[in-house]
Amino acid sequence: MRESPRIRRLRTDLKALEKLREESSIIDFEVARTTHDAPPESYAITFRGKGLWRADRSSDILIREQHVVHIHLGAAYPRMMPELEWKTPIFHPNISGSGVVCLGGYGTHWVPSLNLDELCGMLWDMIRYQNFDVDSPYNREAALWAKTQRSLRLPVDDRPLRDRIAGVAPTRQESARPPIATAPAKEPEVPDVLFIDGEAVVEAEIVESNSEDILFID
C-alpha cells in the first residue's frame, strides 16, 4: 500500500532526528508510537546543556543543564506547525511560564519544509540564549532581564547542537598523508651539447681533464 505524503514526512523526520542524535552530545529523545510500524507523531526531546531558569518567588537567575520539550506532530503536520510544550522550568523572553513557545514569524507563517531536526536546532538556540526576541515577549520579566543584565555572557552555552562534528578532526587516511614538500623539485639534467644528425638527436657531454676538455658522444 502506498504511503501518504504525511507518513513519508514523519519517517523522514525520524531519520533526521536519529542522525542528529549521532552528531550531538546535547540532544536525546523518546517517541510515542501509535502502532508498531507507523512512524512516531510525538516526541519528548531532552537537551543537555546550559540554559536559564528562576525559581518561584526568587530573583536569582540560575543555570539549568537539562531541558525537556514535548513535540506533537498533529494531523495537519507538516502543513501546520507542530504543537510545542516546554516541560521543564525555563526563563526566556519567548517561552511562557505555562510552557507555550513563540517561534516568531514561524508561528504565523509556518514553513512546511522546516524539518524536525532544524526545529530542534532553533529550540537549542533559544535555550542557550543564542536566539531571543525582547520586543514581542511571552515573558516580560525575562525580556527586561535580557535587555539590562550584565552578569552573564550570552549565549550561556557556546556549543552548536551538532557539537560532535563541529570541529571534525582529520581522518586516519588524511592524517597519514606525508606533508607537502617545500624544497624545490630537482630540475632534469640538461646535456652540455646537442648534435643533430638528420632526424636523430645525439647528446654530448664535456668532461674536464687536467690537460684539455674531452668530448664524449653518446
Secondary structure as UniProt FT lines:
FT   HELIX           5..23
FT   STRAND          27..32
FT   STRAND          42..47
FT   STRAND          51..53
FT   TURN            56..57
FT   STRAND          62..64
FT   STRAND          67..72
FT   TURN            75..79
FT   STRAND          83..86
FT   TURN            93..94
FT   TURN            97..98
FT   HELIX           105..108
FT   TURN            112..113
FT   HELIX           116..127
FT   TURN            128..129
FT   HELIX           140..148
FT   TURN            163..167
FT   HELIX           172..175
FT   STRAND          193..197
FT   TURN            198..199
FT   STRAND          200..207
FT   STRAND          214..217
//
